[in-house]
Amino acid sequence: MLTVLRSYAAWLFPAALTLLSFGSGSEKAIAQTLFPFSGNYDVTIAVEPINEKFSRAIERAVSTDAPYGLTEYNGLVYALTDFSTGLFTFNTDPTAIGLEGFPEGFIEFSGSGANKVFGTATATALIDFVNLTGSGSGSLIITGGEGIFRGATGILDFFENDTISPNPNDPIRGQALVTGTITVVPEPETGVGTLVGIGLIGSGFMLYRRCLRSA
């Protein structure tokens, strides 16, 4: 019996080291994947005035060259307007521009497939009310996604040129170039292996104690 116990203990100890090393190695093996992004979008913006200073902008855009199937864009942002200078300040967080009591906005890239990214946005634009043109730039902060972009983060920068209709009820139309990098870190898969290892080692020690008592 002692020989059996010694053999069992000799097997159990390296097995424990192997399982624990497996868990540690899996964590070290996690690497982030970078997805370079560049796409041209045709943009349509419907502006809904809230009061003399603030407005809500519902944005839609489509692309024929955006990668990863992210050919559609939808967003809800809020704008603070300085009509004396033509400066517009945009944010998906209304409180960031001093507007209280409104829900958070959003930005989302999607398409016909399963891939999707979403997040928040901040931007500025300068409007020429005489020539009815505008230009702007900003950042789209990616906070999550679906498909290959599950757990995505990153920042996409955009530059946009707009044409404004003399009819205030018409949407603003423009073209935007969106560039940047989307980062995805795979979810660690060490949980199952570690739990199985802990369960196996725990069962082994219980069996070892029973063998000691029976000896």
Secondary structure as UniProt FT lines:
FT   HELIX           2..29
FT   STRAND          33..49
FT   STRAND          54..62
FT   HELIX           67..69
FT   STRAND          72..82
FT   TURN            83..86
FT   STRAND          87..91
FT   HELIX           94..97
FT   STRAND          106..110
FT   STRAND          116..128
FT   TURN            129..132
FT   STRAND          133..146
FT   HELIX           147..149
FT   TURN            150..151
FT   STRAND          152..163
FT   TURN            168..169
FT   STRAND          172..184
FT   HELIX           190..214
//
